[in-house]
Amino acid sequence: MNNIIGMKCIHNICFFIILSIIFSLDAKTEESLQNKINHRTIQPSHKASADSPAINSNSKLSCILATEKENLEIIILVHGILSIKQCLNPQNMVKFARDKIGDTAYARTIELTRRDSFFYQHHPMQGLGLRKIDLSQEEKGAAATAYAKALDAIYYQINNTTKKVYYTFGWSGLLSPRMRYLEAKIFYEHMLKEFDQYYQKNINLTIRIIGYSHGGNVALKLAEVYKTEGYTKDNKINIDELILVGIPILPETDYLVNSSLFKKIYHFYSYGDRVQRLDCFSLSSMFSNRIFHERNDFKLPDKLVQVNIRLKRPAKGKERILQQENPDSAVHRKRLMRTADPGHTELWSFGWTPTSFRNSFPLYPFPFSAFTPFIIHSLEQYAHETKSLSVEVHPFLERMLFYDYLAKKETVVPFITKSQLVLLRDSLKPYIPNNFTKKAYNKHINSAKQTARRQWLSEHNIHRFGYHKSASVTTTSTQQSPQT
């Protein structure tokens, strides 16, 4: 809180009491939003003039609250697509390429999977729409709460003590550019509605979005929504920080990083991520790219920072040697290290996910994205002018090695200590789900797939062997007619 210069001590005390009451108020329940919200109202700022009559202490306090904006940080987590592995077949791949998946068994499978809260237990995902994360929730499988608390603890480590509110934005998770635009439109409208309550209280918002995989492309599409849907400056949402993690870079969305909607963009990618480049259904490129590249009609903005993430762990039996050395020099002992760059799942999901998460991952059971606030804070301190670099994280040595690709410069900086990492891991124990096994995971996936197929066949009057039921009935009646 900013000190109020010139006010008496009693006014300061009242000021802090009132603000604590304001911040303790629960946010309004999210409403289903179908129409555009064109305006938001902000409390006017009242200033006392020299000719104003004397006012009592209550009026002075009201004046202070009207003129002094309070700070609040909003962090929104956006998940990626849901797995399409169970739906990969030639017929669906043609539909993916044509972006015509609306009336398909695949879309129904993903819809059923998306509604199943079983899949909320291993990564920060809740129901559809913009939903506040309840930090007081402490139960097994509450992965969104566990993730938000981890972020909160890391923000505290970097002395960022501004009050924060965490949200998830849940979308369909379908592999479709058209759907990503529609989801971004809903996302924008939900933010306008939700944030209006803060603006009306004269609260100054800092908005951060962490978008994973195609969730990052949904976030980028916000810029296209703002431009094409007729929004004005009065209802423009400024995203102070857009954090993209493992996002497939596509020509139809990459240029949106130049939008004025985004003040700062950090793009984290890993060469251990084999999924990021596998989107081969873009209409303008064979495969998705790993990083943003300039073209004749597209220049990279200065606000974009691209970070290649690398993780290192000690080679087997080399821990004692590394402990005896100076950490700042030990980071260069390549022969004593093993590469453990994060895969696609390890960027976003917790270690108890039953697929594609290594027990030997140096940050286990945390996903890498939970540490992006710490890395960004270090970048602002030690490499604020760098636009393209690698960050080599050594959790065992409690160090990070920054390498500027353009300046060819290395910098060794501190990382979270091992003792702090142990405390973070201990804080996760109440959230580890029971019986979240690969067998149970596949059972839920197969159940959704079978149910979706039955519904689709039934609604299209198609027999499970591939021919129309009506044709079967006609054939039977024709065979019986001579006998009649």
C-alpha positions in Angstrom: 0.0 0.0 0.0 1.2 3.5 -0.8 1.6 5.8 2.1 -0.7 8.7 2.1 1.5 11.8 2.4 0.2 14.5 4.6 -2.6 12.4 6.3 -2.8 11.9 10.0 -1.8 8.5 11.5 -5.5 7.6 12.3 -6.4 8.1 8.6 -3.6 5.7 7.6 -4.9 3.1 10.0 -8.4 3.5 8.6 -7.1 3.3 5.1 -5.5 -0.1 5.6 -8.5 -1.5 7.5 -10.9 -0.5 4.7 -8.6 -1.9 2.0 -8.3 -5.2 3.7 -12.1 -5.4 3.8 -12.3 -4.6 0.1 -9.8 -7.3 -0.8 -11.5 -9.9 1.3 -14.7 -9.7 -0.6 -15.4 -12.7 -2.8 -15.7 -12.2 -6.5 -19.2 -12.4 -8.0 -20.2 -15.8 -9.4 -19.3 -16.2 -13.0 -22.3 -15.9 -15.3 -22.8 -17.5 -18.7 -22.0 -14.8 -21.2 -23.4 -14.9 -24.7 -23.6 -11.2 -25.7 -20.8 -8.8 -26.1 -20.1 -6.4 -23.3 -19.4 -3.0 -24.8 -18.7 -0.8 -21.9 -17.3 -1.0 -18.4 -17.7 1.7 -15.8 -14.8 2.9 -13.6 -15.3 4.9 -10.5 -14.6 8.6 -11.1 -11.6 10.1 -9.3 -12.6 12.8 -6.9 -10.1 15.6 -6.0 -10.7 18.2 -3.4 -10.3 21.8 -4.7 -9.0 24.7 -2.7 -12.5 26.1 -2.4 -14.0 22.9 -1.1 -15.7 23.2 2.3 -14.3 21.4 5.3 -15.2 17.7 5.4 -15.2 15.1 8.2 -12.8 12.2 8.5 -15.3 9.7 6.8 -15.5 12.0 3.8 -11.7 12.3 3.7 -11.4 8.5 3.7 -13.9 8.2 0.9 -11.9 10.8 -1.1 -8.7 8.7 -0.5 -10.3 5.5 -1.7 -11.7 7.2 -4.8 -8.3 8.7 -5.8 -5.8 6.0 -4.8 -5.9 2.9 -7.0 -5.1 -0.4 -5.3 -3.0 -3.0 -7.1 -4.2 -6.5 -7.9 -2.6 -9.1 -10.1 -4.7 -11.5 -12.2 -3.1 -14.7 -13.4 -5.1 -16.8 -15.9 -4.1 -20.3 -16.8 -5.1 -21.7 -20.2 -4.8 -25.4 -21.0 -4.0 -27.0 -24.3 -6.0 -29.3 -26.5 -7.1 -32.7 -25.2 -5.4 -35.8 -26.5 -6.3 -36.7 -30.1 -4.3 -40.0 -30.0 -7.5 -42.1 -29.6 -9.1 -40.4 -32.5 -6.3 -40.5 -35.1 -7.5 -42.2 -38.2 -7.5 -41.2 -41.9 -11.1 -39.9 -41.9 -10.5 -37.6 -38.9 -7.1 -36.4 -40.3 -8.8 -35.2 -43.4 -11.4 -33.4 -41.3 -8.6 -31.8 -39.1 -6.9 -30.6 -42.3 -10.2 -29.1 -43.6 -11.1 -27.7 -40.1 -14.5 -29.4 -40.3 -14.9 -31.3 -37.1 -18.2 -30.0 -35.8 -20.4 -33.1 -36.4 -17.9 -35.8 -35.7 -17.4 -38.6 -33.2 -14.1 -36.9 -32.3 -15.7 -33.7 -31.2 -18.2 -35.7 -29.1 -15.3 -37.7 -27.5 -13.5 -34.5 -26.6 -16.6 -33.0 -25.2 -17.3 -35.9 -22.9 -13.6 -36.0 -21.9 -13.6 -32.3 -21.2 -16.6 -32.6 -18.9 -15.1 -35.5 -16.9 -13.5 -34.0 -13.7 -11.2 -37.0 -13.6 -9.0 -35.2 -16.1 -8.8 -32.1 -13.8 -6.5 -33.9 -11.4 -3.1 -33.7 -13.1 -2.9 -30.2 -14.6 -4.4 -26.8 -14.0 -7.8 -27.2 -15.6 -11.3 -26.6 -14.3 -14.7 -26.3 -15.9 -15.5 -24.4 -19.1 -15.1 -20.6 -19.1 -13.3 -18.2 -16.8 -13.2 -19.7 -13.3 -11.6 -18.5 -10.2 -9.3 -20.9 -8.4 -10.2 -21.5 -4.8 -6.8 -21.3 -2.9 -8.5 -22.5 0.3 -9.4 -25.8 -1.3 -7.2 -28.6 0.0 -8.3 -31.9 -1.4 -6.8 -34.7 -3.4 -6.9 -34.1 -7.2 -7.3 -30.3 -6.9 -4.5 -29.7 -9.4 -5.5 -26.1 -10.3 -5.3 -25.1 -6.6 -2.0 -26.9 -6.2 -0.6 -25.1 -9.3 -1.8 -21.7 -8.2 -0.3 -22.2 -4.7 3.0 -23.2 -6.2 2.9 -20.0 -8.3 2.0 -18.0 -5.3 5.0 -19.4 -3.3 7.4 -18.7 -6.2 6.1 -15.1 -6.5 6.7 -14.8 -2.7 10.3 -16.0 -3.3 10.9 -13.1 -5.7 9.4 -10.6 -3.3 6.3 -10.1 -5.3 3.8 -9.7 -2.5 1.0 -7.9 -4.5 -2.4 -9.5 -3.9 -3.2 -12.0 -6.6 -6.3 -13.8 -7.9 -5.9 -16.9 -10.0 -8.2 -18.1 -12.7 -8.4 -20.9 -15.3 -10.0 -20.4 -18.7 -11.5 -23.7 -19.8 -12.2 -24.2 -23.5 -13.3 -27.1 -25.7 -9.8 -28.4 -26.3 -10.6 -29.2 -29.9 -7.9 -29.2 -32.6 -9.5 -26.6 -34.8 -8.3 -23.0 -35.7 -11.9 -21.9 -36.1 -12.8 -23.2 -32.7 -9.8 -21.4 -31.2 -11.1 -18.1 -32.5 -14.6 -18.7 -31.1 -13.1 -19.7 -27.7 -10.9 -16.6 -27.7 -14.1 -14.5 -28.3 -15.7 -16.2 -25.2 -12.5 -15.7 -23.3 -12.5 -11.9 -24.1 -16.1 -11.5 -23.1 -15.7 -13.4 -19.9 -12.7 -11.2 -18.9 -14.7 -8.0 -19.7 -17.5 -9.2 -17.4 -15.3 -10.5 -14.6 -12.8 -7.6 -14.5 -15.5 -5.0 -14.4 -16.1 -5.7 -10.7 -12.5 -4.7 -10.0 -12.5 -1.6 -12.2 -15.7 -0.4 -10.4 -13.8 -0.6 -7.1 -11.1 1.5 -8.7 -8.6 -1.4 -8.5 -5.6 -1.2 -10.8 -5.1 -4.6 -12.5 -2.0 -6.3 -13.8 -3.1 -9.2 -16.0 -0.9 -12.2 -16.8 -1.9 -15.1 -19.0 0.0 -18.4 -19.1 -1.0 -20.3 -22.2 0.1 -23.9 -22.8 0.3 -25.5 -26.2 -2.7 -24.5 -28.3 -4.0 -22.6 -25.2 -1.3 -20.1 -26.1 -2.8 -19.8 -29.5 -6.2 -19.2 -27.9 -4.6 -16.4 -26.0 -3.0 -14.9 -29.1 -6.4 -15.0 -30.8 -7.6 -12.4 -28.3 -5.8 -9.9 -30.4 -7.7 -11.0 -33.5 -11.0 -10.9 -31.6 -10.3 -7.3 -30.4 -9.6 -6.2 -33.9 -12.4 -7.9 -35.8 -15.3 -7.9 -33.3 -15.6 -4.1 -33.1 -14.3 -3.5 -29.6 -13.2 0.0 -28.8 -10.5 1.5 -26.5 -13.2 1.7 -23.8 -13.3 -2.1 -23.6 -9.8 -3.0 -24.5 -8.2 -5.5 -22.2 -4.4 -4.9 -21.8 -2.5 -8.0 -21.2 0.6 -7.0 -19.2 2.3 -10.3 -19.6 1.6 -13.1 -22.0 3.6 -16.3 -21.2 3.5 -18.9 -24.0 4.7 -22.4 -23.1 5.2 -25.1 -25.7 3.0 -23.4 -28.2 2.9 -24.6 -31.8 3.9 -21.6 -33.8 1.5 -21.2 -36.8 1.6 -18.5 -39.6 -2.1 -17.8 -39.0 -1.5 -16.6 -35.5 2.2 -15.8 -35.1 1.8 -12.2 -36.4 -0.6 -11.4 -33.5 2.4 -11.0 -31.2 2.6 -7.4 -32.7 -0.8 -6.5 -31.3 -0.9 -3.6 -28.8 -3.1 -5.8 -26.6 0.1 -7.5 -25.3 2.6 -5.4 -23.5 5.2 -8.1 -23.0 5.5 -11.7 -24.3 7.7 -14.5 -23.2 7.8 -17.6 -25.3 9.3 -20.7 -23.6 10.2 -23.7 -25.7 12.2 -26.9 -25.3 14.0 -29.1 -27.8 12.9 -32.0 -25.6 9.3 -31.2 -26.6 8.5 -33.5 -29.6 4.8 -32.5 -29.7 5.1 -28.8 -30.3 6.1 -29.2 -34.0 3.5 -31.9 -34.8 0.6 -29.7 -35.8 0.5 -30.6 -39.5 -3.1 -29.4 -40.1 -2.3 -25.8 -40.7 -3.5 -24.5 -44.0 -0.4 -22.4 -44.6 2.5 -24.6 -43.4 3.4 -28.3 -43.4 4.3 -28.4 -39.7 4.1 -26.0 -36.8 7.3 -24.1 -35.9 9.2 -24.2 -32.6 10.0 -20.4 -32.5 8.7 -17.2 -34.0 10.5 -16.4 -37.3 10.4 -13.1 -39.2 9.0 -13.0 -42.8 8.8 -10.3 -45.4 5.5 -9.2 -44.0 6.1 -10.0 -40.4 8.8 -8.5 -38.0 9.4 -9.7 -34.5 8.6 -7.0 -31.9 11.0 -5.9 -29.2 8.5 -6.9 -26.6 8.9 -10.6 -27.5 11.5 -12.7 -25.6 12.1 -16.3 -26.8 13.6 -18.6 -24.3 15.0 -22.1 -25.0 14.6 -24.0 -21.8 17.2 -26.6 -20.9 17.3 -28.7 -17.7 20.4 -30.5 -16.3 20.8 -33.2 -13.6 23.9 -34.8 -12.2 25.2 -37.9 -14.0 24.9 -41.1 -11.9 27.4 -41.1 -9.1 28.7 -37.6 -9.8 26.7 -35.7 -7.1 29.6 -35.7 -4.6 32.0 -34.3 -7.1 29.6 -31.5 -8.0 29.0 -30.7 -4.3 32.6 -30.0 -3.7 32.9 -27.5 -6.6 31.9 -23.9 -6.8 28.4 -23.9 -8.3 29.2 -21.0 -10.6 31.9 -23.0 -12.3 30.3 -26.4 -11.9 27.6 -25.5 -14.4 30.2 -25.7 -17.1 31.2 -29.3 -16.2 29.2 -30.9 -19.1 30.7 -34.4 -18.6 29.2 -34.5 -15.0 25.8 -33.6 -16.2 22.9 -35.2 -18.1 20.4 -33.4 -20.3 16.8 -33.6 -19.1 15.0 -31.0 -21.3 11.3 -31.0 -20.6 8.9 -32.8 -22.8 5.5 -31.5 -23.8 3.7 -33.0 -20.7 6.5 -32.0 -18.3 5.9 -28.4 -19.3 2.4 -28.3 -17.9 1.2 -31.4 -16.0 2.2 -32.6 -12.5 4.4 -35.7 -12.1 1.5 -38.0 -11.1 0.1 -37.8 -14.6 0.2 -41.4 -15.9 1.7 -40.6 -19.2 5.0 -39.0 -20.4 6.4 -37.7 -17.2 9.8 -38.9 -16.0 10.5 -39.7 -12.4 14.1 -38.4 -13.1 12.8 -35.0 -14.2 14.9 -32.5 -12.2 11.9 -30.5 -11.1 9.7 -33.5 -10.4 6.8 -33.5 -9.6 6.4 -29.9 -10.7 5.9 -28.9 -14.3 8.4 -26.5 -15.7 5.8 -23.7 -16.3 5.3 -23.3 -12.6 8.8 -21.8 -12.4 8.3 -19.2 -15.2 7.8 -16.3 -12.8 11.1 -17.0 -11.2 12.9 -17.2 -14.5 11.2 -14.0 -15.8 12.2 -12.1 -12.7 15.8 -13.2 -13.2 15.7 -12.2 -16.9 14.5 -8.7 -15.9 17.4 -8.5 -13.4 20.3 -10.0 -15.4 19.3 -10.0 -19.1 16.6 -7.4 -19.6 17.8 -6.5 -23.0 18.0 -10.0 -24.4 15.5 -11.1 -26.9 16.7 -14.6 -27.7 18.5 -16.8 -25.3 18.8 -20.2 -23.6 18.2 -20.8 -19.9 20.0 -23.8 -18.6 18.5 -24.7 -15.2 20.6 -26.7 -12.7 18.3 -27.4 -9.7 21.0 -29.5 -8.0 23.5 -26.7 -8.2 20.9 -24.0 -7.4 22.0 -22.1 -10.5 20.8 -21.0 -14.0 23.1 -20.4 -16.9 21.8 -17.7 -19.3 23.3 -17.7 -22.8 22.4 -14.7 -25.1 22.3 -16.1 -28.7 22.9 -12.7 -30.2 25.6 -11.2 -27.9 27.2 -14.6 -27.4 27.4 -13.9 -23.6 26.9 -16.2 -20.6 25.6 -15.3 -17.2 25.3 -17.5 -14.1 22.5 -16.5 -11.8 20.8 -18.1 -8.7 17.9 -20.5 -8.9 15.6 -21.7 -6.2 17.5 -23.5 -3.4 17.1 -27.2 -2.8 15.6 -26.6 0.6 13.0 -24.3 -0.9 12.2 -27.0 -3.6 11.7 -29.6 -0.8 9.2 -27.3 0.9 7.4 -26.8 -2.4 7.2 -30.5 -2.9 5.9 -31.1 0.6 3.1 -28.6 -0.1 1.9 -30.7 -2.9 1.2 -33.8 -0.8 -2.5 -33.0 0.1 -3.3 -32.7 -3.7 -1.9 -36.0 -5.0 -4.9 -37.9 -6.2 -5.8 -41.5 -5.3 -5.8 -44.2 -8.0 -4.8 -41.9 -10.8 -3.2 -44.7 -12.8 -2.6 -45.3 -16.4 -5.3 -48.0 -16.4 -7.9 -45.6 -14.9 -6.8 -42.9 -17.3 -7.3 -45.1 -20.4 -10.5 -46.4 -19.0 -12.0 -42.9 -18.9 -10.7 -42.2 -22.4 -12.1 -45.4 -23.9 -15.4 -44.9 -22.1 -15.8 -41.4 -23.6 -14.8 -42.7 -27.1 -17.3 -45.5 -27.0 -20.1 -43.4 -25.7 -19.4 -40.7 -28.3 -19.4 -43.2 -31.1 -22.7 -44.8 -30.0 -24.3 -41.3 -29.8 -23.0 -40.3 -33.2 -24.1 -43.5 -34.9 -27.5 -43.3 -33.3 -28.2 -39.7 -34.3 -27.0 -40.4 -37.9 -29.1 -43.5 -38.1 -26.0 -45.6 -39.0 -25.5 -49.2 -38.0 -22.3 -50.0 -36.2 -21.1 -52.0 -39.2 -21.2 -49.0 -41.4 -24.5 -49.0 -43.4 -27.7 -47.1 -42.7 -30.3 -48.8 -40.6 -33.0 -47.7 -43.0 -31.2 -49.5 -45.8 -31.1 -52.7 -43.6 -34.9 -52.4 -43.0 -35.6 -51.9 -46.8 -33.5 -55.0 -47.7 -35.3 -57.2 -45.2 -38.7 -56.1 -46.4 -37.8 -56.7 -50.0 -36.6 -60.3 -49.2 -39.8 -61.0 -47.4 -42.2 -59.6 -50.0 -42.1 -62.7 -52.4 -43.0 -65.0 -49.5 -45.9 -62.7 -48.7 
